[in-house]
Each structure stands twice: as structure tokens, then as C-alpha cells.
Amino acid sequence: LQDELEKVTAQLESVREQRPTLISTRQPEAQSELEATRTELLNPDVSDEAIAPGRVADRTVLLAREVKLIAELEMLKQEKLSTTAREELLEARQASQKKLHHLQMVTLRFISVTGIA
């Protein structure tokens, strides 16, 4: 139970402190990368009309990067929106683990005092 309590406490700390900082840092970076990718897609060398295999491959890579960044930005947005709910859930799990740990300690103390096994 102590290991589980430590695990939940570490997750709660991450949700409260680390993830918001990482999200706040990554969102503008990803947005900037998306804008740069979209600018590259406007380059005539990788336009829809480009037929050279290398140019088609370059365009495909840029389109894939665009989709990845859009998905990442949405994920970061959703994670930011759900922070409070995840924090509350982890707090409830932490409280539950603390109660279980306390109950276990009381039970062990009772057994040692009464000799009941």
C-alpha cells in the first residue's frame, strides 16, 4: 500500500506542477512549428502540381508533420482542460490509499496487541 500511495502522490505532483509547465512551453513551440510547416507547404516547389518524386515526398512529409502538430496541439489543449478533473481524481485516490494504509497499520497493531492471527 505504501508503494501505491507514493505512486499516486508522484502522479499528483506531476499533474499539479510538471505537466502545466511542459504544456505551457510546448504549445507555443508546436504552434510555431505548425506555422512554419504551413509556410513551407505554400512553396511552389512542393505544390499539388509538383510531379517530381522527391517533391511529392517532401510534400507528403510536410502534410504528415502538419497533421501531427494539429493533433499534438489538440491533445495539449485537452490535457490542459482536464487538469482539474485529473487532479481531483488523483487526490481521491491518494486519500483512499492513506485510509487503507492507516487501516492496515491499525489492524497490524491490533493483531500484535491481542495476539490474534
C-alpha positions as a Markdown table, in Angstrom:
| # | Residue | x | y | z |
|---|---|---|---|---|
| 1 | Leu | 0.0 | 0.0 | 0.0 |
| 2 | Gln | 2.9 | 2.4 | 0.8 |
| 3 | Asp | 4.2 | 1.9 | -2.8 |
| 4 | Glu | 0.8 | 2.7 | -4.3 |
| 5 | Leu | 0.5 | 5.8 | -2.1 |
| 6 | Glu | 3.9 | 7.0 | -3.2 |
| 7 | Lys | 3.0 | 6.4 | -6.8 |
| 8 | Val | -0.3 | 8.3 | -6.6 |
| 9 | Thr | 1.5 | 11.2 | -4.8 |
| 10 | Ala | 4.1 | 11.4 | -7.5 |
| 11 | Gln | 1.4 | 11.4 | -10.2 |
| 12 | Leu | -0.4 | 14.1 | -8.4 |
| 13 | Glu | 2.7 | 16.2 | -8.2 |
| 14 | Ser | 3.3 | 15.7 | -11.9 |
| 15 | Val | -0.3 | 16.8 | -12.7 |
| 16 | Arg | 0.0 | 19.9 | -10.4 |
| 17 | Glu | 3.4 | 21.1 | -11.2 |
| 18 | Gln | 5.3 | 19.5 | -14.1 |
| 19 | Arg | 2.7 | 19.0 | -16.8 |
| 20 | Pro | 1.3 | 22.5 | -16.7 |
| 21 | Thr | 4.8 | 23.9 | -17.2 |
| 22 | Leu | 5.5 | 21.4 | -20.0 |
| 23 | Ile | 2.2 | 22.2 | -21.7 |
| 24 | Ser | 2.8 | 26.0 | -21.4 |
| 25 | Thr | 6.2 | 25.6 | -23.0 |
| 26 | Arg | 5.2 | 23.1 | -25.7 |
| 27 | Gln | 2.0 | 24.8 | -27.0 |
| 28 | Pro | 3.7 | 27.9 | -28.5 |
| 29 | Glu | 6.6 | 25.7 | -29.8 |
| 30 | Ala | 4.1 | 23.4 | -31.6 |
| 31 | Gln | 2.1 | 26.4 | -32.9 |
| 32 | Ser | 5.3 | 28.0 | -34.3 |
| 33 | Glu | 6.3 | 24.7 | -35.9 |
| 34 | Leu | 2.8 | 24.4 | -37.5 |
| 35 | Glu | 3.0 | 27.9 | -38.9 |
| 36 | Ala | 6.5 | 27.1 | -40.3 |
| 37 | Thr | 5.2 | 23.9 | -41.9 |
| 38 | Arg | 2.2 | 25.7 | -43.4 |
| 39 | Thr | 4.5 | 28.3 | -44.8 |
| 40 | Glu | 6.7 | 25.5 | -46.4 |
| 41 | Leu | 3.6 | 24.0 | -47.9 |
| 42 | Leu | 3.0 | 27.3 | -49.7 |
| 43 | Asn | 6.3 | 26.9 | -51.5 |
| 44 | Pro | 5.7 | 26.3 | -55.2 |
| 45 | Asp | 8.3 | 23.5 | -55.2 |
| 46 | Val | 6.1 | 21.3 | -53.1 |
| 47 | Ser | 2.7 | 22.4 | -54.5 |
| 48 | Asp | 0.0 | 20.0 | -55.5 |
| 49 | Glu | 1.2 | 20.4 | -59.1 |
| 50 | Ala | 4.7 | 19.2 | -58.4 |
| 51 | Ile | 5.2 | 15.8 | -60.0 |
| 52 | Ala | 8.9 | 15.0 | -59.3 |
| 53 | Pro | 9.0 | 12.1 | -56.9 |
| 54 | Gly | 11.3 | 14.0 | -54.5 |
| 55 | Arg | 8.9 | 17.0 | -54.4 |
| 56 | Val | 5.9 | 14.7 | -53.9 |
| 57 | Ala | 7.7 | 13.0 | -51.0 |
| 58 | Asp | 8.7 | 16.4 | -49.5 |
| 59 | Arg | 5.0 | 17.5 | -49.7 |
| 60 | Thr | 3.9 | 14.2 | -48.1 |
| 61 | Val | 6.3 | 14.7 | -45.2 |
| 62 | Leu | 5.1 | 18.3 | -44.7 |
| 63 | Leu | 1.5 | 17.2 | -44.7 |
| 64 | Ala | 2.2 | 14.5 | -42.2 |
| 65 | Arg | 4.0 | 17.0 | -40.0 |
| 66 | Glu | 1.1 | 19.4 | -40.2 |
| 67 | Val | -1.4 | 16.7 | -39.2 |
| 68 | Lys | 0.9 | 15.6 | -36.3 |
| 69 | Leu | 1.2 | 19.1 | -35.0 |
| 70 | Ile | -2.5 | 19.7 | -35.2 |
| 71 | Ala | -3.1 | 16.6 | -33.2 |
| 72 | Glu | -0.5 | 17.4 | -30.7 |
| 73 | Leu | -1.9 | 20.9 | -30.2 |
| 74 | Glu | -5.4 | 19.4 | -29.7 |
| 75 | Met | -4.0 | 16.9 | -27.2 |
| 76 | Leu | -2.3 | 19.6 | -25.2 |
| 77 | Lys | -5.4 | 21.7 | -25.2 |
| 78 | Gln | -7.5 | 18.8 | -23.9 |
| 79 | Glu | -4.9 | 17.9 | -21.3 |
| 80 | Lys | -4.9 | 21.5 | -20.1 |
| 81 | Leu | -8.7 | 21.5 | -19.9 |
| 82 | Ser | -8.8 | 18.2 | -18.0 |
| 83 | Thr | -6.1 | 19.0 | -15.4 |
| 84 | Thr | -8.6 | 19.9 | -12.7 |
| 85 | Ala | -10.5 | 16.7 | -13.1 |
| 86 | Arg | -7.4 | 14.6 | -13.2 |
| 87 | Glu | -6.1 | 16.4 | -10.1 |
| 88 | Glu | -9.3 | 15.7 | -8.2 |
| 89 | Leu | -9.3 | 12.0 | -9.2 |
| 90 | Leu | -5.7 | 11.6 | -8.0 |
| 91 | Glu | -6.5 | 13.4 | -4.7 |
| 92 | Ala | -9.4 | 11.0 | -4.1 |
| 93 | Arg | -7.1 | 8.0 | -4.9 |
| 94 | Gln | -4.4 | 9.5 | -2.6 |
| 95 | Ala | -7.0 | 9.9 | 0.3 |
| 96 | Ser | -8.2 | 6.4 | -0.3 |
| 97 | Gln | -4.7 | 5.0 | -0.2 |
| 98 | Lys | -4.0 | 6.9 | 3.0 |
| 99 | Lys | -7.1 | 5.5 | 4.7 |
| 100 | Leu | -6.2 | 1.9 | 3.6 |
| 101 | His | -2.7 | 2.4 | 4.9 |
| 102 | His | -4.0 | 3.6 | 8.2 |
| 103 | Leu | -6.4 | 0.7 | 8.4 |
| 104 | Gln | -3.6 | -1.7 | 7.7 |
| 105 | Met | -1.5 | -0.2 | 10.5 |
| 106 | Val | -4.4 | -0.3 | 13.0 |
| 107 | Thr | -5.1 | -3.9 | 12.0 |
| 108 | Leu | -1.4 | -4.9 | 12.5 |
| 109 | Arg | -1.3 | -3.1 | 15.8 |
| 110 | Phe | -4.5 | -4.9 | 16.9 |
| 111 | Ile | -3.1 | -8.3 | 15.9 |
| 112 | Ser | 0.2 | -7.6 | 17.8 |
| 113 | Val | -1.6 | -6.5 | 20.9 |
| 114 | Thr | -4.2 | -9.2 | 21.0 |
| 115 | Gly | -2.1 | -12.0 | 19.6 |
| 116 | Ile | -4.9 | -12.9 | 17.2 |
| 117 | Ala | -3.6 | -14.0 | 13.8 |
